[in-house]
Amino acid sequence: MTKTRRNGPAPARDILTQRHARCRDRLSPACTRVADYIAANPIETLTLSALDLGRATGTSDATVVRAVQALGFDGLHDLRSELASAYRERSAPADNLARTWAEVGEDTEAAMDRVIASLSDALAALRDGPVRRAMPDALKILHVAERIAVFGVGPTAHIAAYFAARLRRKGRRQLVLDQMGPALADQLLELERGDALVMLAYGKPYPEAEATIFEARRLQIPVILLTDAPDEKPARSATVVLPVPRGRSGHVALHSATVACLEMLLLGLATTDRETAATALAELERLRETTRPARRAARTESDTEE
């Protein structure tokens, strides 16, 4: 028995499922293959052309168009719009990608323009928004810290590692917290008073972020939080919040603004502690000299002569 929905029309995935079930027995064998494929692969359908769908189902692009129309849609564009609406209220990565695909279609130029527009908006927010106003407070914390711990898990773990490597080159001690689940506990053991914590934590609260903030608070470690969810619980526990956007809500996450914000922190920190940064870079250059092939060969000949 079908339940009556009270909040508007059925989600698009349900509409597709209902239409597929209602007309499947009346379709030709070739159209049935197309309809079955679309019903089983709605996200892929968002990006495939009629020709691609024909290849995937062993039919022609004309058959694909007939099958889509037999399902009650005006064409592939109409079908994609219905599929995209099915994921409107969901926020899993696949759903975000599906929404983005639905908007840019098969146009790679449109996809690149979307990234550029997102980056432009993010840079404007960094230049004049709350991030810029909070940046001096963040730099004061980092300037006096004995060591800077950097938290980032999942995709942001790579960004955390990059930030830590740049801190090392500026002469700052650093600690990376990038493990998920129980493995993070071993890294949290290394936190100590005198540290400052830079956290990259986006979206809804998750156990690793909450455990890290709890431990930081227990040790009285100040927390600088980069997030796109300034109203969530982790932000309420942070010392300084840097609300960094990650592109449009509900679409593919873009991390360029996060990297730009971290670069602001790095250069600001190097500017407030120029002697440490200059000394570290000079030492880095000395060590680089010892690893260059010509220098290694000269050392080897000198050792042989001795």
C-alpha positions in Angstrom: 0.0 0.0 0.0 1.5 3.3 -1.1 1.7 5.9 1.7 0.4 9.4 1.0 3.1 12.0 1.0 2.4 15.3 2.8 5.4 17.4 1.9 5.0 18.1 -1.8 5.8 15.8 -4.7 7.7 12.5 -4.3 11.5 12.7 -4.6 12.7 12.2 -8.2 14.3 8.8 -7.4 10.8 7.6 -6.4 9.2 9.1 -9.5 11.7 7.3 -11.7 11.2 4.1 -9.7 7.4 4.4 -10.0 7.4 5.1 -13.7 9.9 2.4 -14.4 7.8 -0.2 -12.6 4.6 1.0 -14.2 5.7 0.9 -17.9 8.5 -1.7 -17.9 6.4 -4.5 -19.2 5.3 -2.4 -22.1 8.7 -1.5 -23.3 10.6 -3.2 -26.2 13.6 -5.3 -25.1 16.1 -2.6 -26.1 14.2 0.2 -24.3 13.9 -2.2 -21.3 17.7 -2.4 -21.1 18.0 1.3 -21.1 15.3 1.9 -18.5 16.7 -0.8 -16.3 20.2 0.8 -16.5 18.9 4.2 -15.7 16.9 3.0 -12.7 19.9 1.1 -11.3 22.4 3.9 -12.1 20.8 7.3 -11.5 24.0 9.2 -10.5 25.9 7.9 -13.6 22.9 8.9 -15.7 23.4 12.5 -14.7 26.7 12.7 -16.6 26.2 10.3 -19.5 25.1 11.4 -23.0 22.5 9.5 -25.0 25.4 8.0 -27.0 27.2 6.9 -23.7 24.0 5.4 -22.4 23.6 3.6 -25.7 27.0 2.1 -25.4 26.5 1.1 -21.8 23.3 -0.7 -22.7 24.2 -2.1 -26.1 21.6 0.1 -27.9 21.6 3.3 -29.9 21.3 6.9 -28.8 17.9 7.0 -30.5 16.7 4.1 -28.5 17.9 5.9 -25.3 15.8 8.9 -26.2 12.7 6.7 -26.9 13.2 4.9 -23.6 13.5 8.1 -21.6 10.3 9.5 -23.2 8.6 6.2 -22.6 9.4 6.7 -18.9 7.4 9.9 -19.0 10.2 12.5 -19.4 10.5 15.1 -22.2 14.2 14.1 -22.7 17.5 13.5 -21.0 17.6 17.1 -19.6 14.2 16.6 -18.0 15.3 13.3 -16.6 18.5 14.8 -15.1 16.6 17.6 -13.5 14.3 15.1 -11.8 17.2 13.0 -10.7 19.1 16.0 -9.3 16.0 17.0 -7.2 16.1 13.6 -5.5 19.4 14.4 -3.9 18.5 18.0 -2.9 18.2 17.3 0.8 21.0 14.9 1.1 24.6 15.8 1.7 26.7 12.7 1.1 29.6 13.3 -1.3 27.9 11.3 -4.1 24.8 13.4 -3.7 26.8 16.7 -3.8 28.6 15.5 -6.9 25.2 14.5 -8.5 23.9 18.0 -7.9 27.0 19.6 -9.4 26.8 17.3 -12.4 23.2 18.2 -13.0 24.0 21.9 -13.1 27.2 21.8 -15.3 26.0 18.9 -17.5 28.6 17.6 -19.9 30.2 21.0 -20.4 33.8 21.0 -19.1 34.0 24.7 -19.7 31.1 25.2 -17.4 32.7 23.0 -14.8 35.9 25.0 -14.9 33.9 28.3 -14.7 32.2 27.0 -11.6 35.5 26.4 -9.8 36.8 29.9 -10.8 33.5 31.6 -9.6 33.7 29.7 -6.4 37.3 30.7 -5.8 36.5 34.3 -6.6 33.7 34.3 -4.1 35.9 32.7 -1.5 38.7 35.2 -1.9 36.3 38.0 -1.5 35.1 36.5 1.7 38.7 36.1 3.0 39.5 39.7 2.0 36.7 41.5 3.7 34.7 39.1 5.9 35.0 37.6 9.4 38.1 35.6 8.5 40.1 38.8 7.9 38.8 40.3 11.2 39.6 37.2 13.2 43.1 36.6 11.6 45.0 38.9 14.0 43.7 36.9 17.0 44.7 33.7 15.4 48.2 35.0 14.7 48.7 36.1 18.3 47.9 32.6 19.4 50.3 31.0 16.9 53.1 33.5 17.6 53.4 32.5 21.3 52.8 28.8 20.8 55.7 26.4 21.6 54.4 24.0 19.0 51.5 24.1 16.5 49.4 21.0 16.1 47.3 20.6 12.9 44.2 18.5 12.8 42.7 17.3 9.5 41.2 13.9 8.6 39.9 12.4 5.3 40.6 14.7 2.4 41.8 17.6 4.6 44.5 15.4 6.1 46.6 16.1 3.0 46.1 19.9 3.5 47.0 19.6 7.2 50.2 17.8 6.2 51.0 20.6 3.7 50.5 23.2 6.3 52.7 21.4 8.8 55.5 21.1 6.2 55.3 24.8 5.5 55.4 25.5 9.3 58.5 23.4 9.5 60.2 25.5 6.8 59.3 28.6 8.9 61.2 27.2 11.9 58.1 26.2 13.8 57.7 22.9 15.7 54.5 21.1 14.5 52.4 18.0 15.1 50.0 16.5 12.6 46.8 14.9 13.9 45.4 13.0 10.8 44.3 9.6 11.9 40.7 8.4 12.0 39.0 6.3 14.7 41.0 4.8 17.6 44.3 5.5 15.8 43.8 9.2 16.5 44.1 8.4 20.3 47.9 7.7 19.9 48.4 11.1 18.2 46.3 12.9 20.9 48.7 11.5 23.5 51.3 13.9 22.1 49.3 17.0 22.8 50.7 19.1 25.7 50.2 22.5 27.3 52.0 25.2 25.4 50.7 23.9 22.0 48.2 25.7 19.8 45.8 23.7 17.7 44.8 24.6 14.1 41.7 22.5 13.2 40.3 21.8 9.7 36.9 20.5 10.5 34.0 20.9 8.1 30.3 20.0 8.1 28.5 18.3 10.9 30.4 17.4 14.1 32.1 14.0 13.9 33.8 11.9 16.6 37.5 12.7 15.7 36.9 16.5 15.7 34.9 16.4 19.0 37.5 14.2 20.7 40.3 16.5 19.6 38.6 19.6 20.8 37.7 18.0 24.1 41.4 17.0 24.7 42.5 20.5 23.7 40.2 22.1 26.2 41.3 19.6 28.9 44.9 20.7 28.3 44.0 24.4 28.0 45.3 24.5 24.4 43.8 27.3 22.3 42.0 26.2 19.2 41.9 27.9 15.8 39.1 26.4 13.8 38.7 26.6 10.1 35.1 25.5 9.2 32.1 26.0 7.0 29.8 25.4 9.9 30.4 28.2 12.4 27.1 27.5 14.2 27.9 23.9 15.0 29.1 22.6 18.4 32.9 22.5 17.6 32.8 26.2 16.7 31.3 27.1 20.1 34.3 25.4 21.8 37.0 27.1 19.7 39.1 30.0 20.7 39.1 31.6 17.2 36.8 30.6 14.4 37.7 31.2 10.8 34.6 30.6 8.7 36.1 29.4 5.4 33.6 28.5 2.6 34.1 25.4 0.5 32.1 26.3 -2.5 28.3 26.3 -2.8 26.4 24.4 -0.1 25.2 21.0 -1.3 27.7 20.8 -4.1 31.2 19.4 -4.6 33.5 20.6 -1.9 36.4 22.9 -3.1 39.4 23.4 -0.8 41.1 26.3 -2.5 39.8 28.8 0.1 41.1 26.6 2.9 44.6 26.6 1.4 44.4 30.4 0.9 43.5 30.9 4.5 46.4 28.8 5.7 48.8 30.7 3.4 47.6 33.9 5.1 48.4 32.4 8.5 51.8 31.2 7.3 52.9 34.5 5.9 51.4 36.4 8.8 53.3 34.2 11.2 56.6 34.5 9.3 56.2 38.3 9.3 55.7 38.5 13.1 58.7 36.2 13.7 61.1 37.1 10.9 64.3 36.0 12.6 63.0 32.4 13.2 61.7 32.1 9.6 64.9 33.5 8.1 67.1 31.2 10.2 65.1 28.1 9.3 65.2 28.9 5.6 69.0 29.5 5.8 69.4 26.1 7.5 67.2 24.5 4.8 69.4 25.9 2.1 72.5 24.6 3.8 71.0 21.1 4.0 70.0 21.3 0.4 73.5 22.0 -0.6 74.7 18.8 1.1 72.2 16.8 -1.0 73.1 18.2 -4.4 74.9 15.6 -6.7 78.0 17.8 -7.3 78.4 18.5 -3.6 78.1 14.8 -2.8 80.7 13.9 -5.3 83.1 16.6 -3.9 82.7 15.2 -0.4 83.3 11.7 -1.6 86.6 12.7 -3.3 87.7 14.6 -0.2 87.0 11.6 2.0 89.0 9.4 -0.3 92.0 11.7 -0.2 92.0 11.8 3.5 
